[in-house]
Amino acid sequence: MERPRHPRDRQAAPTVPVTVSYELTDLGLSLHHITRGLTNWAQTHMAEVLANRENDDSRTS
């Protein structure tokens, strides 16, 4: 049985210092729409999140 692939592929080059590059596999790329949605939500609601955090900090100080 073959081991499942990881969401990223790692390639190391024999240089000094060692050069390592990473690339998303198809498995990793399948998460793109989910992470894009989370990023969009965070950007849309960041002001509200920060305001709530500041409000919570002021109540506990």
N, CA, C and O atoms as a GROMACS GRO file, in nm:
protein
  244
    1MET      N    1   0.085  -0.118   0.000
    1MET     CA    2   0.000   0.000   0.000
    1MET      C    3   0.090   0.124   0.000
    1MET      O    4   0.187   0.132   0.076
    2GLU      N    5   0.057   0.219  -0.084
    2GLU     CA    6   0.136   0.341  -0.093
    2GLU      C    7   0.094   0.442   0.014
    2GLU      O    8  -0.025   0.459   0.042
    3ARG      N    9   0.191   0.506   0.071
    3ARG     CA   10   0.165   0.608   0.173
    3ARG      C   11   0.101   0.731   0.108
    3ARG      O   12   0.143   0.771   0.000
    4PRO      N   13   0.000   0.794   0.173
    4PRO     CA   14  -0.065   0.911   0.114
    4PRO      C   15   0.034   1.026   0.099
    4PRO      O   16   0.128   1.039   0.178
    5ARG      N   17   0.014   1.108  -0.001
    5ARG     CA   18   0.101   1.223  -0.024
    5ARG      C   19   0.066   1.336   0.072
    5ARG      O   20  -0.047   1.349   0.117
    6HIS      N   21   0.164   1.414   0.101
    6HIS     CA   22   0.147   1.531   0.188
    6HIS      C   23   0.092   1.648   0.106
    6HIS      O   24   0.097   1.645  -0.017
    7PRO      N   25   0.040   1.752   0.175
    7PRO     CA   26  -0.013   1.867   0.103
    7PRO      C   27   0.097   1.952   0.039
    7PRO      O   28   0.067   2.045  -0.036
    8ARG      N   29   0.222   1.922   0.068
    8ARG     CA   30   0.331   1.997   0.007
    8ARG      C   31   0.442   1.900  -0.034
    8ARG      O   32   0.457   1.792   0.023
    9ASP      N   33   0.520   1.942  -0.134
    9ASP     CA   34   0.631   1.862  -0.183
    9ASP      C   35   0.759   1.937  -0.149
    9ASP      O   36   0.766   2.059  -0.169
   10ARG      N   37   0.860   1.868  -0.098
   10ARG     CA   38   0.985   1.931  -0.056
   10ARG      C   39   1.097   1.884  -0.147
   10ARG      O   40   1.113   1.764  -0.170
   11GLN      N   41   1.173   1.978  -0.199
   11GLN     CA   42   1.288   1.948  -0.284
   11GLN      C   43   1.412   2.014  -0.223
   11GLN      O   44   1.411   2.134  -0.196
   12ALA      N   45   1.517   1.937  -0.200
   12ALA     CA   46   1.642   1.991  -0.147
   12ALA      C   47   1.749   1.983  -0.255
   12ALA      O   48   1.763   1.882  -0.323
   13ALA      N   49   1.824   2.092  -0.268
   13ALA     CA   50   1.933   2.098  -0.366
   13ALA      C   51   2.066   2.092  -0.291
   13ALA      O   52   2.081   2.156  -0.186
   14PRO      N   53   2.163   2.017  -0.343
   14PRO     CA   54   2.292   2.002  -0.273
   14PRO      C   55   2.381   2.125  -0.291
   14PRO      O   56   2.483   2.119  -0.360
   15THR      N   57   2.343   2.235  -0.229
   15THR     CA   58   2.420   2.357  -0.234
   15THR      C   59   2.469   2.390  -0.094
   15THR      O   60   2.425   2.328   0.002
   16VAL      N   61   2.557   2.487  -0.082
   16VAL     CA   62   2.605   2.531   0.049
   16VAL      C   63   2.568   2.677   0.064
   16VAL      O   64   2.621   2.759  -0.011
   17PRO      N   65   2.480   2.713   0.157
   17PRO     CA   66   2.399   2.623   0.238
   17PRO      C   67   2.294   2.552   0.152
   17PRO      O   68   2.268   2.591   0.038
   18VAL      N   69   2.236   2.449   0.209
   18VAL     CA   70   2.136   2.370   0.137
   18VAL      C   71   2.018   2.458   0.098
   18VAL      O   72   1.967   2.536   0.179
   19THR      N   73   1.975   2.446  -0.026
   19THR     CA   74   1.858   2.518  -0.075
   19THR      C   75   1.739   2.423  -0.072
   19THR      O   76   1.745   2.312  -0.125
   20VAL      N   77   1.631   2.466  -0.009
   20VAL     CA   78   1.510   2.384   0.000
   20VAL      C   79   1.394   2.463  -0.057
   20VAL      O   80   1.376   2.580  -0.022
   21SER      N   81   1.317   2.402  -0.143
   21SER     CA   82   1.198   2.467  -0.196
   21SER      C   83   1.077   2.379  -0.170
   21SER      O   84   1.086   2.257  -0.167
   22TYR      N   85   0.964   2.444  -0.152
   22TYR     CA   86   0.839   2.374  -0.125
   22TYR      C   87   0.737   2.412  -0.230
   22TYR      O   88   0.737   2.524  -0.280
   23GLU      N   89   0.651   2.319  -0.263
   23GLU     CA   90   0.545   2.342  -0.360
   23GLU      C   91   0.423   2.264  -0.315
   23GLU      O   92   0.435   2.150  -0.269
   24LEU      N   93   0.306   2.324  -0.329
   24LEU     CA   94   0.184   2.253  -0.292
   24LEU      C   95   0.156   2.141  -0.391
   24LEU      O   96   0.172   2.157  -0.512
   25THR      N   97   0.114   2.029  -0.337
   25THR     CA   98   0.069   1.918  -0.421
   25THR      C   99  -0.078   1.941  -0.456
   25THR      O  100  -0.138   2.038  -0.409
   26ASP      N  101  -0.135   1.854  -0.536
   26ASP     CA  102  -0.279   1.864  -0.567
   26ASP      C  103  -0.361   1.857  -0.438
   26ASP      O  104  -0.464   1.923  -0.427
   27LEU      N  105  -0.317   1.778  -0.343
   27LEU     CA  106  -0.387   1.768  -0.214
   27LEU      C  107  -0.386   1.902  -0.143
   27LEU      O  108  -0.488   1.947  -0.092
   28GLY      N  109  -0.270   1.966  -0.138
   28GLY     CA  110  -0.260   2.098  -0.075
   28GLY      C  111  -0.340   2.203  -0.150
   28GLY      O  112  -0.405   2.287  -0.089
   29LEU      N  113  -0.334   2.198  -0.283
   29LEU     CA  114  -0.408   2.294  -0.364
   29LEU      C  115  -0.559   2.280  -0.345
   29LEU      O  116  -0.633   2.376  -0.366
   30SER      N  117  -0.605   2.161  -0.307
   30SER     CA  118  -0.748   2.141  -0.287
   30SER      C  119  -0.801   2.221  -0.168
   30SER      O  120  -0.922   2.238  -0.154
   31LEU      N  121  -0.712   2.270  -0.082
   31LEU     CA  122  -0.752   2.353   0.032
   31LEU      C  123  -0.759   2.501  -0.002
   31LEU      O  124  -0.800   2.582   0.081
   32HIS      N  125  -0.720   2.538  -0.123
   32HIS     CA  126  -0.710   2.678  -0.160
   32HIS      C  127  -0.841   2.754  -0.138
   32HIS      O  128  -0.840   2.863  -0.081
   33HIS      N  129  -0.953   2.699  -0.183
   33HIS     CA  130  -1.080   2.772  -0.169
   33HIS      C  131  -1.119   2.790  -0.023
   33HIS      O  132  -1.183   2.888   0.012
   34ILE      N  133  -1.081   2.696   0.062
   34ILE     CA  134  -1.112   2.708   0.205
   34ILE      C  135  -1.027   2.817   0.269
   34ILE      O  136  -1.079   2.902   0.342
   35THR      N  137  -0.896   2.816   0.241
   35THR     CA  138  -0.810   2.918   0.300
   35THR      C  139  -0.840   3.056   0.243
   35THR      O  140  -0.826   3.156   0.313
   36ARG      N  141  -0.880   3.063   0.116
   36ARG     CA  142  -0.918   3.191   0.056
   36ARG      C  143  -1.041   3.246   0.126
   36ARG      O  144  -1.048   3.366   0.154
   37GLY      N  145  -1.138   3.160   0.156
   37GLY     CA  146  -1.258   3.204   0.227
   37GLY      C  147  -1.226   3.255   0.366
   37GLY      O  148  -1.281   3.356   0.410
   38LEU      N  149  -1.137   3.187   0.436
   38LEU     CA  150  -1.096   3.230   0.570
   38LEU      C  151  -1.024   3.365   0.563
   38LEU      O  152  -1.047   3.452   0.647
   39THR      N  153  -0.936   3.381   0.465
   39THR     CA  154  -0.865   3.507   0.447
   39THR      C  155  -0.963   3.621   0.420
   39THR      O  156  -0.951   3.728   0.478
   40ASN      N  157  -1.058   3.598   0.331
   40ASN     CA  158  -1.158   3.700   0.299
   40ASN      C  159  -1.240   3.738   0.422
   40ASN      O  160  -1.267   3.856   0.444
   41TRP      N  161  -1.280   3.638   0.501
   41TRP     CA  162  -1.357   3.665   0.622
   41TRP      C  163  -1.274   3.751   0.718
   41TRP      O  164  -1.324   3.849   0.772
   42ALA      N  165  -1.147   3.715   0.738
   42ALA     CA  166  -1.062   3.788   0.830
   42ALA      C  167  -1.044   3.933   0.785
   42ALA      O  168  -1.049   4.025   0.867
   43GLN      N  169  -1.023   3.954   0.656
   43GLN     CA  170  -1.007   4.089   0.605
   43GLN      C  171  -1.136   4.171   0.622
   43GLN      O  172  -1.131   4.289   0.656
   44THR      N  173  -1.248   4.108   0.599
   44THR     CA  174  -1.377   4.177   0.611
   44THR      C  175  -1.406   4.215   0.756
   44THR      O  176  -1.462   4.323   0.780
   45HIS      N  177  -1.371   4.131   0.851
   45HIS     CA  178  -1.410   4.149   0.991
   45HIS      C  179  -1.297   4.195   1.083
   45HIS      O  180  -1.315   4.200   1.204
   46MET      N  181  -1.179   4.228   1.026
   46MET     CA  182  -1.064   4.260   1.111
   46MET      C  183  -1.091   4.378   1.204
   46MET      O  184  -1.053   4.372   1.321
   47ALA      N  185  -1.154   4.484   1.156
   47ALA     CA  186  -1.182   4.600   1.241
   47ALA      C  187  -1.269   4.560   1.360
   47ALA      O  188  -1.245   4.603   1.472
   48GLU      N  189  -1.369   4.478   1.336
   48GLU     CA  190  -1.458   4.433   1.443
   48GLU      C  191  -1.383   4.344   1.542
   48GLU      O  192  -1.402   4.357   1.663
   49VAL      N  193  -1.300   4.255   1.493
   49VAL     CA  194  -1.222   4.167   1.580
   49VAL      C  195  -1.129   4.250   1.669
   49VAL      O  196  -1.121   4.227   1.790
   50LEU      N  197  -1.059   4.346   1.608
   50LEU     CA  198  -0.967   4.430   1.686
   50LEU      C  199  -1.041   4.515   1.788
   50LEU      O  200  -0.993   4.532   1.900
   51ALA      N  201  -1.157   4.568   1.752
   51ALA     CA  202  -1.236   4.648   1.846
   51ALA      C  203  -1.281   4.562   1.964
   51ALA      O  204  -1.275   4.606   2.079
   52ASN      N  205  -1.327   4.441   1.935
   52ASN     CA  206  -1.369   4.351   2.044
   52ASN      C  207  -1.252   4.313   2.133
   52ASN      O  208  -1.267   4.304   2.254
   53ARG      N  209  -1.135   4.291   2.072
   53ARG     CA  210  -1.016   4.258   2.151
   53ARG      C  211  -0.979   4.374   2.243
   53ARG      O  212  -0.948   4.354   2.360
   54GLU      N  213  -0.982   4.496   2.188
   54GLU     CA  214  -0.950   4.614   2.268
   54GLU      C  215  -1.052   4.630   2.381
   54GLU      O  216  -1.014   4.662   2.494
   55ASN      N  217  -1.180   4.609   2.352
   55ASN     CA  218  -1.284   4.618   2.454
   55ASN      C  219  -1.261   4.514   2.564
   55ASN      O  220  -1.274   4.546   2.682
   56ASP      N  221  -1.228   4.392   2.527
   56ASP     CA  222  -1.202   4.286   2.626
   56ASP      C  223  -1.079   4.322   2.709
   56ASP      O  224  -1.080   4.301   2.830
   57ASP      N  225  -0.974   4.375   2.646
   57ASP     CA  226  -0.852   4.411   2.718
   57ASP      C  227  -0.879   4.521   2.819
   57ASP      O  228  -0.825   4.519   2.929
   58SER      N  229  -0.963   4.618   2.782
   58SER     CA  230  -0.991   4.729   2.874
   58SER      C  231  -1.075   4.685   2.993
   58SER      O  232  -1.066   4.745   3.100
   59ARG      N  233  -1.156   4.581   2.976
   59ARG     CA  234  -1.238   4.532   3.087
   59ARG      C  235  -1.156   4.448   3.184
   59ARG      O  236  -1.192   4.440   3.302
   60THR      N  237  -1.049   4.386   3.139
   60THR     CA  238  -0.970   4.299   3.227
   60THR      C  239  -0.850   4.371   3.288
   60THR      O  240  -0.779   4.313   3.370
   61SER      N  241  -0.828   4.498   3.248
   61SER     CA  242  -0.713   4.572   3.303
   61SER      C  243  -0.747   4.637   3.434
   61SER      O  244  -0.662   4.704   3.493
   0.00000   0.00000   0.00000
